[in-house]
Amino acid sequence: YDQHALIANVSTSHSHEFTAFERFTDAGPMALLPHGSPARAGTNAALVWTLSSKALDELLSLGDDDKCQRLQHRFGWRLGRFTRIGECSHYPLTLKTVDEAVRPGVVLVGNAAHTLHPVAGQGFNLALRGLMALVEQFCVAVEQQQPLGSLGVLNAYQARHRRDWQQTVRFSDSLIQLFGNHLPLVTTARDAGLMGLDLLPGAKRWFARQAMGLGGRRAELRATDNAFSERNDHE
């Protein structure tokens, strides 16, 4: 993608109240992911900041105070002032997928099977859904008394998960193309769409479910839960 992700722990003057933030800027998305104990929210968060190669080199040459000022300018004041930025790590952002995710006794799931751009956390969500699909397929195999590592069982998992995987890869890639486009007509339509999501609760819930990959899974999961309940009742 000709972009790099800068990763660092940061502190802010206001508590995040366990709210995660993602901001889409003209230079790429940036996210703050809250840290803290379940009982007490804090002011520490993990930063994921998308930068071009040139911007990354320039930022890394700055002192911590100047880094915080650059971050403040990009993120804004929703969490008050950035008071600290820790050690910065970085890595190039690429899209990588495997053509063959299963073999007898072996299955690649999550980041072993794909690396996506971190925009909107789609890689993490896809990894969780991949594990769910694999466990569901294992349950079917147990019912049918099939070896869990057999190629037939793992091929069935791959077929079950492929559509979700393909859609998520396309979705995350299209977000980068959309927010990286600076044509006036595209930016106007994009901004209007984001404002519409904020003003229409129903649209926001629908978009969130699509981003989590749950748009078409409700009926499927209900059927699976019913099957498990019937089996447990029988046992």
C-alpha positions as a Markdown table, in Angstrom:
| # | Residue | x | y | z |
|---|---|---|---|---|
| 1 | Tyr | 0.0 | 0.0 | 0.0 |
| 2 | Asp | 3.1 | 2.3 | 0.1 |
| 3 | Gln | 2.2 | 3.0 | 3.7 |
| 4 | His | 3.6 | 2.1 | 7.1 |
| 5 | Ala | 1.9 | 1.5 | 10.5 |
| 6 | Leu | 3.5 | 3.3 | 13.4 |
| 7 | Ile | 2.7 | 1.6 | 16.7 |
| 8 | Ala | 3.2 | 3.2 | 20.1 |
| 9 | Asn | 1.7 | 3.5 | 23.6 |
| 10 | Val | 0.4 | 7.0 | 24.4 |
| 11 | Ser | -1.1 | 8.8 | 27.3 |
| 12 | Thr | -3.8 | 11.5 | 27.3 |
| 13 | Ser | -5.0 | 14.1 | 29.8 |
| 14 | His | -8.6 | 12.8 | 29.6 |
| 15 | Ser | -9.8 | 9.3 | 30.3 |
| 16 | His | -10.8 | 7.3 | 27.2 |
| 17 | Glu | -13.7 | 5.6 | 29.1 |
| 18 | Phe | -12.9 | 2.4 | 27.1 |
| 19 | Thr | -13.8 | 4.0 | 23.8 |
| 20 | Ala | -11.8 | 3.1 | 20.8 |
| 21 | Phe | -11.3 | 5.9 | 18.2 |
| 22 | Glu | -10.5 | 5.7 | 14.5 |
| 23 | Arg | -10.0 | 8.8 | 12.4 |
| 24 | Phe | -9.7 | 8.8 | 8.6 |
| 25 | Thr | -7.3 | 11.5 | 7.5 |
| 26 | Asp | -6.0 | 12.5 | 4.1 |
| 27 | Ala | -2.7 | 10.8 | 4.9 |
| 28 | Gly | -4.4 | 7.5 | 6.0 |
| 29 | Pro | -6.4 | 6.1 | 9.0 |
| 30 | Met | -5.2 | 6.4 | 12.6 |
| 31 | Ala | -6.6 | 4.6 | 15.6 |
| 32 | Leu | -6.4 | 4.7 | 19.4 |
| 33 | Leu | -7.2 | 1.5 | 21.3 |
| 34 | Pro | -7.9 | 1.9 | 25.0 |
| 35 | His | -5.8 | 0.2 | 27.8 |
| 36 | Gly | -6.9 | -0.3 | 31.4 |
| 37 | Ser | -8.5 | -2.7 | 33.8 |
| 38 | Pro | -12.1 | -3.8 | 33.5 |
| 39 | Ala | -12.9 | -1.9 | 36.7 |
| 40 | Arg | -11.2 | 1.3 | 36.0 |
| 41 | Ala | -10.8 | 3.2 | 32.7 |
| 42 | Gly | -7.5 | 5.1 | 32.3 |
| 43 | Thr | -5.6 | 7.5 | 30.1 |
| 44 | Asn | -3.3 | 5.0 | 28.3 |
| 45 | Ala | -4.0 | 3.7 | 24.8 |
| 46 | Ala | -2.3 | 2.0 | 21.9 |
| 47 | Leu | -1.7 | 4.1 | 18.8 |
| 48 | Val | -1.8 | 2.8 | 15.2 |
| 49 | Trp | -0.9 | 5.6 | 12.9 |
| 50 | Thr | -0.7 | 5.1 | 9.1 |
| 51 | Leu | 2.0 | 7.1 | 7.4 |
| 52 | Ser | 3.8 | 7.3 | 4.1 |
| 53 | Ser | 7.5 | 6.4 | 4.0 |
| 54 | Lys | 8.6 | 10.0 | 3.8 |
| 55 | Ala | 6.2 | 11.1 | 6.7 |
| 56 | Leu | 7.4 | 8.2 | 8.8 |
| 57 | Asp | 11.1 | 9.0 | 8.4 |
| 58 | Glu | 10.3 | 12.7 | 9.3 |
| 59 | Leu | 8.3 | 11.8 | 12.4 |
| 60 | Leu | 10.9 | 9.3 | 13.7 |
| 61 | Ser | 13.5 | 12.1 | 13.5 |
| 62 | Leu | 11.5 | 14.2 | 16.0 |
| 63 | Gly | 11.7 | 14.3 | 19.8 |
| 64 | Asp | 8.8 | 13.0 | 21.9 |
| 65 | Asp | 7.3 | 16.4 | 22.5 |
| 66 | Asp | 7.2 | 17.2 | 18.8 |
| 67 | Lys | 5.8 | 13.7 | 18.0 |
| 68 | Cys | 2.9 | 14.5 | 20.5 |
| 69 | Gln | 2.3 | 17.8 | 18.8 |
| 70 | Arg | 2.1 | 16.1 | 15.4 |
| 71 | Leu | -0.3 | 13.5 | 16.8 |
| 72 | Gln | -2.4 | 16.2 | 18.4 |
| 73 | His | -2.8 | 18.0 | 15.1 |
| 74 | Arg | -3.9 | 14.8 | 13.4 |
| 75 | Phe | -6.1 | 13.3 | 16.0 |
| 76 | Gly | -7.7 | 16.4 | 17.6 |
| 77 | Trp | -8.7 | 17.1 | 21.2 |
| 78 | Arg | -11.4 | 14.4 | 21.9 |
| 79 | Leu | -9.1 | 13.0 | 24.7 |
| 80 | Gly | -7.6 | 16.2 | 25.7 |
| 81 | Arg | -3.8 | 16.7 | 25.4 |
| 82 | Phe | -1.4 | 14.0 | 24.5 |
| 83 | Thr | 1.0 | 13.9 | 27.4 |
| 84 | Arg | 3.3 | 11.0 | 26.4 |
| 85 | Ile | 4.3 | 8.8 | 23.5 |
| 86 | Gly | 6.3 | 5.7 | 24.1 |
| 87 | Glu | 8.8 | 3.8 | 22.0 |
| 88 | Cys | 7.7 | 3.7 | 18.3 |
| 89 | Ser | 7.7 | 0.6 | 16.3 |
| 90 | His | 6.7 | 0.4 | 12.6 |
| 91 | Tyr | 6.1 | -2.0 | 9.8 |
| 92 | Pro | 5.1 | -1.8 | 6.1 |
| 93 | Leu | 1.4 | -2.4 | 5.3 |
| 94 | Thr | 0.7 | -5.0 | 2.6 |
| 95 | Leu | -2.1 | -7.3 | 1.6 |
| 96 | Lys | -1.0 | -11.0 | 1.7 |
| 97 | Thr | -3.2 | -14.1 | 1.4 |
| 98 | Val | -2.5 | -17.8 | 1.0 |
| 99 | Asp | -3.8 | -19.8 | -1.9 |
| 100 | Glu | -3.8 | -23.1 | 0.0 |
| 101 | Ala | -5.0 | -22.7 | 3.6 |
| 102 | Val | -5.6 | -26.4 | 4.4 |
| 103 | Arg | -3.7 | -29.7 | 4.1 |
| 104 | Pro | -4.3 | -33.0 | 5.9 |
| 105 | Gly | -3.9 | -32.2 | 9.6 |
| 106 | Val | -3.0 | -28.5 | 9.0 |
| 107 | Val | -5.2 | -25.4 | 8.8 |
| 108 | Leu | -4.0 | -21.8 | 8.6 |
| 109 | Val | -6.3 | -19.4 | 10.4 |
| 110 | Gly | -6.2 | -15.7 | 11.2 |
| 111 | Asn | -2.9 | -13.9 | 10.6 |
| 112 | Ala | -1.3 | -17.2 | 9.5 |
| 113 | Ala | -3.7 | -17.2 | 6.5 |
| 114 | His | -3.8 | -13.5 | 5.7 |
| 115 | Thr | -2.5 | -10.0 | 6.5 |
| 116 | Leu | -4.8 | -7.1 | 5.8 |
| 117 | His | -4.5 | -3.4 | 6.2 |
| 118 | Pro | -5.4 | -2.5 | 9.8 |
| 119 | Val | -8.2 | -0.1 | 8.7 |
| 120 | Ala | -11.3 | -0.7 | 10.8 |
| 121 | Gly | -9.8 | -3.8 | 12.5 |
| 122 | Gln | -11.0 | -6.1 | 9.7 |
| 123 | Gly | -8.1 | -8.6 | 10.0 |
| 124 | Phe | -8.8 | -9.2 | 13.7 |
| 125 | Asn | -12.6 | -9.6 | 13.1 |
| 126 | Leu | -11.9 | -12.0 | 10.2 |
| 127 | Ala | -9.6 | -14.0 | 12.4 |
| 128 | Leu | -12.2 | -14.4 | 15.1 |
| 129 | Arg | -14.9 | -15.4 | 12.6 |
| 130 | Gly | -12.4 | -17.9 | 11.0 |
| 131 | Leu | -12.0 | -19.6 | 14.4 |
| 132 | Met | -15.7 | -19.7 | 14.9 |
| 133 | Ala | -16.3 | -21.3 | 11.5 |
| 134 | Leu | -13.5 | -23.8 | 12.2 |
| 135 | Val | -15.0 | -24.8 | 15.6 |
| 136 | Glu | -18.5 | -25.1 | 14.0 |
| 137 | Gln | -17.1 | -27.4 | 11.3 |
| 138 | Phe | -15.3 | -29.5 | 14.0 |
| 139 | Cys | -18.6 | -29.9 | 15.8 |
| 140 | Val | -20.2 | -31.2 | 12.6 |
| 141 | Ala | -17.3 | -33.6 | 12.1 |
| 142 | Val | -17.7 | -34.9 | 15.7 |
| 143 | Glu | -21.4 | -35.5 | 15.0 |
| 144 | Gln | -20.5 | -37.4 | 11.8 |
| 145 | Gln | -17.6 | -39.2 | 13.5 |
| 146 | Gln | -15.0 | -37.9 | 11.1 |
| 147 | Pro | -11.3 | -37.2 | 12.0 |
| 148 | Leu | -10.9 | -33.5 | 12.7 |
| 149 | Gly | -7.7 | -33.3 | 10.7 |
| 150 | Ser | -9.1 | -35.1 | 7.6 |
| 151 | Leu | -8.8 | -33.1 | 4.3 |
| 152 | Gly | -12.6 | -33.5 | 3.8 |
| 153 | Val | -13.4 | -31.7 | 7.1 |
| 154 | Leu | -10.8 | -29.0 | 6.5 |
| 155 | Asn | -11.9 | -28.4 | 2.9 |
| 156 | Ala | -15.4 | -28.0 | 4.2 |
| 157 | Tyr | -14.2 | -25.4 | 6.6 |
| 158 | Gln | -12.4 | -23.6 | 3.9 |
| 159 | Ala | -15.4 | -23.6 | 1.6 |
| 160 | Arg | -17.6 | -22.3 | 4.5 |
| 161 | His | -15.2 | -19.5 | 5.3 |
| 162 | Arg | -14.1 | -18.5 | 1.8 |
| 163 | Arg | -17.0 | -16.1 | 1.0 |
| 164 | Asp | -16.5 | -14.2 | 4.3 |
| 165 | Trp | -12.7 | -14.1 | 3.7 |
| 166 | Gln | -13.1 | -12.8 | 0.1 |
| 167 | Gln | -15.7 | -10.1 | 1.1 |
| 168 | Thr | -13.6 | -8.9 | 4.0 |
| 169 | Val | -10.4 | -8.6 | 1.9 |
| 170 | Arg | -12.4 | -6.6 | -0.8 |
| 171 | Phe | -14.0 | -4.4 | 1.9 |
| 172 | Ser | -10.8 | -3.5 | 3.7 |
| 173 | Asp | -9.0 | -2.9 | 0.4 |
| 174 | Ser | -11.8 | -0.7 | -0.9 |
| 175 | Leu | -11.8 | 1.5 | 2.3 |
| 176 | Ile | -8.1 | 2.3 | 1.6 |
| 177 | Gln | -8.9 | 3.1 | -2.0 |
| 178 | Leu | -11.9 | 5.3 | -1.0 |
| 179 | Phe | -10.2 | 7.3 | 1.7 |
| 180 | Gly | -7.0 | 7.6 | -0.4 |
| 181 | Asn | -8.9 | 9.2 | -3.2 |
| 182 | His | -8.6 | 13.0 | -3.2 |
| 183 | Leu | -10.9 | 13.9 | -6.1 |
| 184 | Pro | -13.3 | 16.6 | -4.9 |
| 185 | Leu | -16.5 | 14.7 | -5.9 |
| 186 | Val | -15.3 | 11.5 | -4.2 |
| 187 | Thr | -14.3 | 13.3 | -1.0 |
| 188 | Thr | -17.7 | 15.2 | -0.9 |
| 189 | Ala | -19.7 | 12.0 | -1.3 |
| 190 | Arg | -17.5 | 10.2 | 1.3 |
| 191 | Asp | -17.9 | 12.9 | 3.9 |
| 192 | Ala | -21.7 | 13.0 | 3.3 |
| 193 | Gly | -21.8 | 9.3 | 3.8 |
| 194 | Leu | -20.0 | 9.5 | 7.1 |
| 195 | Met | -22.3 | 12.2 | 8.3 |
| 196 | Gly | -25.3 | 10.1 | 7.3 |
| 197 | Leu | -24.0 | 7.2 | 9.3 |
| 198 | Asp | -23.6 | 9.5 | 12.3 |
| 199 | Leu | -27.2 | 10.9 | 12.0 |
| 200 | Leu | -29.0 | 7.7 | 11.2 |
| 201 | Pro | -28.8 | 5.2 | 14.1 |
| 202 | Gly | -30.3 | 2.4 | 12.0 |
| 203 | Ala | -27.7 | 2.9 | 9.3 |
| 204 | Lys | -24.9 | 3.0 | 11.8 |
| 205 | Arg | -26.0 | -0.3 | 13.3 |
| 206 | Trp | -26.3 | -1.9 | 9.9 |
| 207 | Phe | -22.8 | -0.7 | 8.9 |
| 208 | Ala | -21.3 | -1.9 | 12.2 |
| 209 | Arg | -22.8 | -5.4 | 11.7 |
| 210 | Gln | -21.4 | -5.5 | 8.1 |
| 211 | Ala | -18.0 | -4.4 | 9.3 |
| 212 | Met | -18.1 | -7.1 | 12.0 |
| 213 | Gly | -19.1 | -9.6 | 9.4 |
| 214 | Leu | -22.3 | -10.4 | 11.2 |
| 215 | Gly | -24.7 | -9.2 | 8.5 |
| 216 | Gly | -25.7 | -12.7 | 7.3 |
| 217 | Arg | -24.6 | -14.8 | 10.2 |
| 218 | Arg | -27.5 | -14.3 | 12.7 |
| 219 | Ala | -29.7 | -17.1 | 11.2 |
| 220 | Glu | -26.8 | -19.4 | 10.7 |
| 221 | Leu | -25.6 | -19.0 | 14.3 |
| 222 | Arg | -29.1 | -19.5 | 15.6 |
| 223 | Ala | -29.5 | -22.7 | 13.7 |
| 224 | Thr | -26.1 | -23.9 | 15.0 |
| 225 | Asp | -27.1 | -23.0 | 18.6 |
| 226 | Asn | -30.3 | -24.9 | 18.2 |
| 227 | Ala | -28.5 | -27.9 | 16.9 |
| 228 | Phe | -26.1 | -27.9 | 19.8 |
| 229 | Ser | -29.0 | -27.5 | 22.3 |
| 230 | Glu | -30.9 | -30.4 | 20.8 |
| 231 | Arg | -27.8 | -32.6 | 21.0 |
| 232 | Asn | -27.1 | -31.7 | 24.6 |
| 233 | Asp | -30.7 | -32.3 | 25.6 |
| 234 | His | -30.6 | -35.7 | 23.9 |
| 235 | Glu | -27.3 | -36.6 | 25.8 |
